[in-house]
Amino acid sequence: MESGLYQIVEKQKLCEILESFHACIGLPTQVIDSNGIILESFGQTSHYCRIIKKFLPKEDSCERVHIRASQKAMDLGETYIFSCHANLNHMVFPLMNKNVLYGSVLVGPFLMDEPDSTLVLGIDKRYNLSTTALLDLYEELDSIKIVPSSTVTHISRLLYYLFVDLISESKQQLIMNQNKLTQQSKINESIQMYKSGDLPSRSTYPIDLENELITKVKTGNVEAAKGILNELLGYVFFAEGNSLDIVKTRSIELCSLLSRAAIEGGATSDSILKINNLYLKSLQSMRSLDDVCFKLQETLETFTECIFNYIPSKNSELIKKAIQYIAQNFSSPITLEDVANHVHLNPAYFSTVFKQSTGSSFKEYLNMVRIEESKRLLANTNYSVIDIAVATGFEDQSYFSKVFKKYTGLTPKQYR
């Protein structure tokens, strides 16, 4: 019976790619199924491995080692380089569909340095090899190819680029896994910073971070918004532990916060309601903290996109790029010419296009972004009005107060 792997990938195409790959790199290359069984092999299998296999217990078989490595590669979303129980190096790339592992491409064995006696002696201590087997292993060491670590990095990249598009849905899932891992790393950094005292220890929920998140969403600064979201999630884990139910409850509250920010930023209420409902519905079936956090991050991106959906498609990418530049640089004395140069447009033409696309002149939009940030600082810090004016890019306190009252109906002191 043919492997299920060949239901999602064409066997002939897979073999042709691997044959060429092996011819270029000169390392043994195999296709294994979801149980670690070899389906296809290119290059001579190492006699070194065949000797060791005779002494391996069932629970520590090569097949199990290779599948564990394949699962790790899935989680990482990329090629995984690992050292097996024989102290030899391999790399593996998962062949998957809809986050289900169907098999892998396995490359190796190889070494990255000249071997010495400790390599074999370590195996002897673990598996109690016979004297004959030890001597045979010493003799076979010279047959293991040595590949410099820099070359290993290039081979692992090549393996990724060769196979990431082979299965239609595989690339999206691998990228998603990479992004999940990155987000969890950022959340863990935040948790550790709270534990170490590098971030202010808060006895109450950090409302100032929520307000900063609203500002970043309204002004289209997605990357900064994601960073703040992960810090908020880090606080939730720090303060309330790893309870899935608690994290789900907090994520619903954050989703509601993001909804309001998106509507206040110009998104239509019906589109935001639909996104909110989809998130709540998907939350019911989630059984892992990683999924809950990542879905919330995706929803944040969607909300922010909705704010700028009114931009005509002809100029949408240029205007979004301009808006992102303003969001990142509003505290500096930026000009219309600076932003026009950033998007490679004539200043006069950029001014016209920006007004047509956003409904606001460049100066009006820049002031709106600066006022949103100043509102957050007034509400959540003890900075003086003049310090806030300077921090948000205004030339002086008088002009800042004038613009602030125009947008809010209050002076900065009244607002505070």
C-alpha positions in Angstrom: 0.0 0.0 0.0 1.4 3.4 -1.0 2.3 5.9 1.7 -0.3 8.7 2.5 2.5 11.1 1.7 2.0 10.5 -2.0 -1.6 11.7 -1.7 -0.4 15.2 -1.1 2.8 15.3 -3.1 3.7 13.9 -6.5 6.2 11.1 -6.0 8.1 11.6 -9.3 8.5 15.3 -8.7 9.7 14.7 -5.2 12.2 12.2 -6.3 13.5 14.3 -9.1 14.1 17.3 -6.7 15.8 15.1 -4.2 18.0 13.4 -6.8 19.3 16.8 -7.9 19.6 18.0 -4.4 21.8 15.0 -3.4 23.9 15.4 -6.6 24.7 19.0 -5.6 25.4 18.6 -1.9 26.8 15.0 -1.8 25.1 14.0 1.5 22.8 11.0 1.9 19.2 12.2 1.4 16.1 10.2 2.3 12.3 10.6 2.3 10.7 9.1 5.4 7.0 8.7 6.2 5.1 9.8 9.3 6.5 6.7 11.2 10.1 7.4 10.3 10.2 4.5 7.7 12.4 5.2 4.7 10.4 5.6 1.5 13.1 6.9 -0.9 16.9 7.0 -0.6 19.5 8.9 -2.5 23.2 8.3 -1.7 24.9 5.4 0.1 23.6 4.8 3.7 26.4 5.1 6.2 27.8 1.8 7.5 28.5 3.7 10.7 24.7 4.0 11.3 24.1 0.3 10.4 26.5 -0.8 13.1 24.9 1.3 15.8 21.3 0.3 14.9 22.0 -3.3 16.0 22.4 -2.0 19.6 19.6 0.5 19.9 16.6 -0.3 22.2 13.2 0.0 20.5 12.3 3.1 22.4 15.4 4.9 21.1 15.3 3.8 17.4 16.4 5.9 14.5 12.8 6.1 13.3 11.6 7.7 16.6 14.5 10.1 16.7 13.8 11.2 13.1 10.1 11.7 13.8 10.7 13.7 17.0 13.1 15.9 14.9 10.4 16.3 12.2 7.8 17.4 14.8 10.3 19.9 16.1 10.8 21.2 12.5 7.1 21.6 12.2 6.9 23.7 15.4 9.8 25.9 14.3 8.4 26.3 10.8 11.7 25.6 9.1 14.5 23.2 8.5 15.7 21.6 11.8 19.4 20.7 12.3 19.9 18.1 15.1 22.4 15.6 16.5 21.2 12.0 16.7 21.9 9.4 19.4 25.0 8.4 17.4 26.4 11.9 17.8 26.0 12.6 14.1 24.4 15.6 12.6 21.3 15.6 10.4 18.8 18.1 9.1 15.1 17.5 8.5 12.3 19.3 6.7 8.7 18.4 7.3 6.3 17.4 4.5 2.9 18.4 5.9 -0.6 19.5 5.1 -3.1 21.3 7.3 -0.6 20.9 10.2 -0.5 17.1 9.9 2.9 15.5 9.3 2.9 13.1 6.4 6.7 12.6 6.2 10.0 14.4 6.0 13.1 15.0 3.9 16.1 13.7 6.0 19.6 14.8 5.1 22.7 13.2 6.7 24.6 12.0 8.6 27.5 14.5 8.6 29.9 16.1 11.0 30.8 19.8 11.4 34.2 19.2 12.9 37.0 16.6 12.8 35.9 13.6 15.0 37.9 12.4 18.0 37.7 9.3 20.2 35.1 10.9 22.6 32.5 10.7 19.9 32.5 6.9 19.9 33.2 6.6 23.6 30.1 8.5 24.4 28.0 6.1 22.3 29.7 3.1 24.1 28.6 4.4 27.5 25.1 4.8 26.4 24.5 1.5 24.5 27.3 -0.8 25.8 28.7 -1.7 22.4 30.8 -4.8 21.8 34.6 -4.4 21.3 34.2 -5.4 17.7 31.5 -2.8 17.1 33.7 -0.1 18.7 36.6 -0.9 16.5 34.3 -0.9 13.4 32.9 2.5 14.4 36.4 4.0 14.7 37.2 2.7 11.2 34.0 4.1 9.8 34.4 7.6 11.2 36.5 8.6 8.2 33.6 7.8 5.9 31.4 10.5 7.5 31.5 13.7 5.5 32.6 16.9 7.3 30.6 19.9 6.4 31.6 23.4 7.8 28.8 25.0 9.8 28.5 27.9 7.4 27.8 25.5 4.6 25.3 23.6 6.7 23.4 26.9 7.2 23.2 27.3 3.4 22.1 23.7 2.8 19.4 24.1 5.4 18.1 27.2 3.7 18.2 25.5 0.3 16.2 22.6 1.7 13.6 25.0 3.0 13.3 26.9 -0.3 13.1 23.7 -2.4 10.2 22.2 -0.4 8.3 25.0 1.2 6.1 25.5 -1.9 5.8 21.8 -2.8 2.6 21.3 -0.8 0.1 24.2 -1.3 -1.0 24.7 2.3 2.4 23.8 3.9 4.0 27.2 3.4 1.2 29.1 5.1 1.3 26.7 8.1 5.1 26.8 8.5 5.0 30.6 8.4 2.2 30.6 11.0 4.2 28.3 13.2 7.3 30.6 12.9 5.1 33.6 13.8 3.6 31.7 16.8 7.0 30.8 18.1 8.2 34.4 17.7 5.1 35.8 19.5 5.6 33.3 22.4 9.2 34.3 22.6 8.2 38.0 22.9 5.5 37.2 25.6 8.1 35.1 27.5 10.5 38.1 27.4 7.8 40.3 28.9 7.1 37.8 31.6 10.8 37.5 32.5 11.1 41.3 32.6 8.2 41.6 35.0 9.7 38.9 37.2 13.1 40.5 37.2 11.7 44.0 37.9 12.9 45.5 34.6 9.3 46.4 33.9 7.3 48.3 36.6 5.6 45.8 38.9 1.9 46.6 38.8 -0.6 45.7 41.5 -3.4 46.6 39.1 -3.9 46.0 35.4 -1.7 48.2 33.2 -4.3 50.6 31.8 -1.6 52.8 30.4 -0.5 50.1 28.1 -4.1 49.6 26.9 -4.3 53.3 26.0 -1.0 53.1 24.2 -2.3 50.1 22.3 -5.3 52.1 21.2 -3.2 54.9 19.9 -1.0 52.6 17.9 -4.0 50.8 16.3 -5.6 54.1 15.4 -2.5 55.4 13.7 -1.8 52.2 11.8 1.4 51.3 13.6 0.9 47.5 13.5 4.3 46.4 14.6 4.3 48.7 17.7 0.7 47.6 18.5 1.8 43.9 18.3 4.7 44.6 20.7 2.3 46.3 23.2 -0.2 43.5 22.9 2.5 40.9 23.7 3.5 42.9 26.7 -0.1 43.0 27.9 -0.3 39.2 27.4 2.9 38.8 29.2 1.4 40.7 32.2 -1.7 38.4 32.1 0.6 35.3 32.3 2.7 37.0 35.0 -0.2 38.1 37.2 -2.6 35.3 36.6 -0.7 32.2 35.5 -1.2 29.9 32.6 -5.0 29.2 33.0 -6.5 28.8 29.6 -9.9 30.1 30.8 -8.4 33.2 32.3 -6.3 34.0 29.2 -9.4 33.5 27.0 -11.4 35.9 29.2 -8.6 38.5 29.0 -8.3 38.1 25.3 -12.1 38.8 24.9 -11.6 42.0 26.8 -8.6 42.9 24.6 -10.6 42.1 21.5 -13.3 44.4 22.7 -10.7 47.1 23.3 -9.3 46.7 19.8 -12.8 46.8 18.3 -13.5 50.2 19.9 -10.1 51.5 18.8 -10.7 50.4 15.2 -14.2 52.1 15.1 -12.9 55.3 16.6 -10.1 55.2 14.0 -12.6 55.1 11.1 -13.5 51.5 10.5 -17.1 50.7 9.9 -18.9 49.2 12.9 -20.5 46.3 10.9 -17.2 45.1 9.6 -15.6 45.2 13.1 -18.6 43.4 14.6 -18.2 40.6 12.1 -14.5 40.3 12.9 -15.2 40.3 16.6 -17.9 37.6 16.3 -15.5 35.4 14.2 -12.8 35.7 16.9 -15.3 34.8 19.7 -16.5 31.8 17.7 -13.0 30.6 17.0 -12.0 31.0 20.7 -14.5 28.3 21.7 -12.6 25.6 19.9 -9.1 26.7 20.9 -7.3 24.4 23.4 -3.9 25.9 23.6 -2.6 29.3 24.9 -0.4 29.7 21.8 -3.4 29.6 19.5 -5.4 32.0 21.7 -2.6 34.6 21.7 -1.7 34.2 18.0 -5.4 34.5 16.9 -5.7 37.7 18.9 -2.6 39.1 17.2 -4.0 38.2 13.8 -7.3 39.9 14.8 -5.3 43.1 15.8 -3.8 43.2 12.3 -7.3 42.7 10.7 -8.8 45.5 12.8 -5.9 47.9 11.9 -6.4 47.0 8.2 -10.1 47.8 8.4 -9.3 51.4 9.5 -7.6 52.0 6.2 -10.0 50.1 4.0 -11.5 53.3 2.7 -8.3 54.2 0.9 -8.8 53.8 -2.9 -7.1 50.7 -4.2 -5.1 52.6 -6.8 -3.1 54.3 -4.1 -3.7 52.1 -1.1 -0.1 50.7 -0.7 1.5 54.1 -1.1 -0.8 55.8 1.4 -0.5 52.9 3.9 3.3 53.2 3.6 3.0 57.0 4.3 0.7 56.4 7.3 3.1 53.9 8.8 6.0 56.4 8.3 4.0 59.1 10.1 3.1 56.7 12.9 6.8 55.9 13.4 8.1 59.4 13.1 5.4 61.8 14.3 7.5 62.9 17.4 10.1 64.3 15.0 9.7 67.5 13.0 8.7 65.7 9.9 7.3 67.5 6.9 5.1 66.7 3.9 8.3 66.6 1.8 9.9 64.0 4.1 6.9 61.7 3.7 6.6 62.3 0.0 10.3 61.4 -0.5 9.7 58.2 1.6 7.0 57.0 -0.8 8.9 58.4 -3.9 6.2 60.9 -5.0 6.4 64.6 -5.9 5.3 66.6 -2.8 2.5 68.4 -4.5 1.1 65.3 -6.1 1.5 63.4 -2.8 -0.4 66.1 -1.0 -3.3 65.8 -3.4 -3.4 62.0 -3.3 -3.2 61.9 0.5 -6.1 64.3 0.9 -8.2 62.3 -1.6 -7.4 59.0 0.1 -7.7 59.9 3.7 -10.1 62.8 3.7 -7.6 64.9 5.6 -4.7 67.1 4.6 -1.2 65.9 5.6 -1.0 68.5 8.3 -4.4 67.6 9.7 -3.6 63.9 9.8 -0.2 64.5 11.4 -1.8 66.7 14.1 -4.5 64.0 14.7 -1.8 61.4 15.3 0.1 63.7 17.6 -3.0 64.6 19.6 -3.9 60.9 20.1 -0.5 60.3 21.6 -0.6 63.4 23.7 -4.0 62.3 25.1 -2.5 59.1 26.3 0.5 60.8 27.9 -1.8 63.4 29.6 -4.0 60.6 31.0 -1.3 58.2 32.1 1.8 60.2 33.0 2.9 63.1 35.2 4.8 64.8 32.5 4.4 68.6 32.2 2.3 69.9 29.3 5.4 71.5 27.7 7.2 68.1 27.9 4.3 66.3 26.3 4.1 69.0 23.6 7.8 68.4 22.7 7.5 64.6 23.0 4.7 64.5 20.5 6.4 66.7 17.9 4.9 70.2 18.5 7.1 73.2 18.3 5.8 75.0 21.4 3.2 74.7 24.2 1.0 77.5 22.8 0.6 75.9 19.4 0.1 72.5 21.1 -2.7 73.8 23.3 -4.4 75.5 20.3 -4.4 72.3 18.2 -5.4 70.1 21.2 -8.4 72.3 21.9 -9.4 72.2 18.2 -9.5 68.4 18.2 -10.9 67.7 21.6 -12.8 70.9 22.7 -10.6 71.0 25.8 -7.2 72.5 26.8 -4.6 69.9 27.8 -4.9 70.9 31.4 -8.7 70.5 31.3 -8.4 67.1 29.6 -6.0 65.9 32.3 
